[in-house]
């Protein structure tokens, strides 16, 4: 893909993209211990944007640069691909050097799985859209004592089996 970034931790990292046809990538994980409703948690991820991310698309054999910025969404669910509750999200990841991002969230229900996926508010309105983010050095998800937790509502809503719709 032409990405030559050194890993922030170890030797490998994952890259996720948004494609020209409005689809996007994510990854899921069953948790060793479920998230408990109304407990506050923290997850740290090292994130960066690659200025070079060259790939063929699903509709074209000519390579394109997937160089637009994206945001990272963190979901809670109870099976693989189950996006039951949007737990937290990042701003658009524009930094090209690794930076640690903290996701702090309080689920409304118990969840056995998490999903990390990429999205951009304009990808369904602005075609073609080619975006990427690199992810490394994920911490354990651990409970924290947050005192008074104030959840900030995201500027978008999720409609099952469709894209995240921005208000």
ZIDA-V493778 format. One record per pair of residues at least 6 apart in sequence whose ideal C-beta (glycine too) atoms are under 7 Angstrom apart, sorted by the first residue. I is the first residue (numbers start at 1). J is the second residue. D is the distance in Angstrom with one decimal. If there is no record, write none. Layout:
BEGIN
i-><I,I>
j-><J,J>
d-><D,D>
END
This chain:
BEGIN
i-><1,1,1,1,2,2,2,3,3,3,3,5,5,5,7,7,8,8,8,8,9,9,9,13,13,13,14,14,15,15,15,16,16,16,16,16,16,17,17,17,17,17,18,18,18,18,18,18,18,18,19,19,20,20,20,20,20,20,21,21,22,22,22,24,24,24,25,25,26,26,26,26,27,28,28,28,28,28,29,29,30,30,31,31,31,34,34,34,35,35,35,35,35,36,37,37,37,37,38,39,39,40,40,40,40,40,40,41,41,41,41,41,42,42,42,42,43,43,43,43,44,44,44,44,45,45,45,45,46,46,46,46,46,47,47,47,47,47,47,47,47,48,48,48,48,48,48,48,49,49,49,49,49,49,49,50,50,51,51,52,53,53,53,53,54,54,55,55,55,56,56,57,64,65,66,66,66,67,68,68,68,68,69,69,69,69,70,70,70,70,70,70,70,70,71,71,71,71,71,71,71,72,72,72,72,72,72,73,73,73,73,74,74,74,74,74,74,74,75,75,75,75,75,75,76,76,76,76,76,76,77,77,77,77,77,78,78,78,78,79,80,82,83,83,84,84,85,85,85,86,86,87,87,88,88,88,89,90,93,98,106,106,116,118,118,119,120,120,121,121,122,123,124,155,155,156,156,156,156,157,157,158,159>
j-><15,53,54,55,52,53,54,15,50,52,53,48,50,134,13,136,46,98,136,137,46,136,137,134,135,136,27,135,53,132,134,25,26,118,132,133,135,25,53,66,131,132,24,70,118,120,123,129,130,131,57,58,57,59,127,128,129,130,58,59,123,124,163,117,118,119,117,118,115,116,117,118,116,80,81,113,114,115,113,114,112,113,112,113,114,110,111,112,41,76,107,110,111,110,107,108,109,110,106,106,143,104,106,143,144,146,149,105,141,142,143,144,102,104,142,144,74,103,139,141,100,101,102,139,101,135,137,138,98,99,100,136,137,72,90,93,99,101,133,134,135,93,95,96,97,98,99,134,69,93,94,95,96,132,133,132,134,67,96,65,65,66,67,132,63,65,63,64,66,62,63,64,130,130,130,131,132,130,120,129,130,131,92,93,94,131,92,93,118,119,120,131,132,133,89,90,91,92,93,119,120,89,90,93,116,118,133,86,89,117,119,87,88,89,103,105,114,116,83,85,86,87,114,115,84,85,87,107,111,114,83,84,111,113,115,84,111,112,113,113,113,113,115,158,109,111,107,108,109,154,158,105,107,103,104,105,154,101,133,136,149,151,135,131,133,164,129,131,156,166,129,129,163,166,167,164,165,166,167,165,167,164,165>
d-><6.8,5.4,5.6,5.5,4.7,6.7,4.1,6.4,4.8,6.2,5.6,6.8,6.0,6.2,4.9,5.4,4.2,3.8,4.5,5.0,6.8,5.6,3.8,5.4,6.2,3.7,6.7,5.0,6.7,5.9,5.1,4.3,6.7,4.5,6.9,5.6,6.8,5.6,6.9,4.9,6.4,4.9,4.4,5.7,5.8,5.9,5.3,5.8,6.9,4.0,6.2,6.4,5.2,6.7,6.5,3.6,6.4,6.1,6.2,6.5,6.1,5.1,6.6,6.2,5.3,5.8,6.8,6.2,5.3,6.1,2.8,6.9,5.6,4.9,6.3,5.8,6.8,4.4,6.6,5.7,6.1,5.3,5.9,6.4,6.4,5.2,6.1,4.7,6.3,5.9,4.9,6.4,4.5,5.8,5.7,6.1,5.0,5.3,6.2,6.8,5.2,6.7,4.6,6.7,5.4,3.8,5.3,5.8,5.3,6.6,5.6,6.7,6.0,5.3,6.0,5.0,6.9,4.6,6.0,4.8,5.5,6.9,5.4,4.1,5.5,5.7,7.0,5.3,4.7,6.9,5.6,4.5,4.1,6.3,6.9,5.0,6.3,5.1,6.0,6.9,6.0,6.8,5.6,5.9,6.0,5.0,6.6,5.1,5.5,5.0,5.6,6.3,5.7,6.6,6.1,5.5,5.7,5.9,5.9,6.8,6.6,4.1,6.3,4.3,4.9,5.8,6.2,6.8,5.9,7.0,5.4,5.8,5.5,6.4,4.1,6.1,4.6,6.5,6.7,6.2,5.8,4.0,4.3,5.9,4.8,6.3,6.7,6.3,4.3,6.3,4.9,4.1,6.7,5.1,5.7,5.1,6.4,5.3,6.7,5.7,6.6,6.7,4.4,6.6,6.3,6.1,6.1,6.3,4.8,5.2,5.6,4.7,4.8,6.7,5.1,6.8,6.5,5.9,4.4,6.7,5.9,6.3,6.6,4.2,5.8,4.7,5.1,5.0,3.6,6.1,5.8,4.3,5.9,4.8,6.4,6.4,6.0,5.2,6.2,6.2,6.3,6.2,6.1,6.4,7.0,6.6,6.0,5.9,6.6,6.4,5.8,3.9,6.0,4.2,6.6,4.3,5.6,5.6,5.0,6.8,5.0,6.6,6.9,6.7,5.4,5.2,6.5,5.4,6.7,4.2,6.9,4.1,5.4,5.9,5.7,4.8,6.0,4.1,6.2,5.5,6.9,5.2,5.8>
END
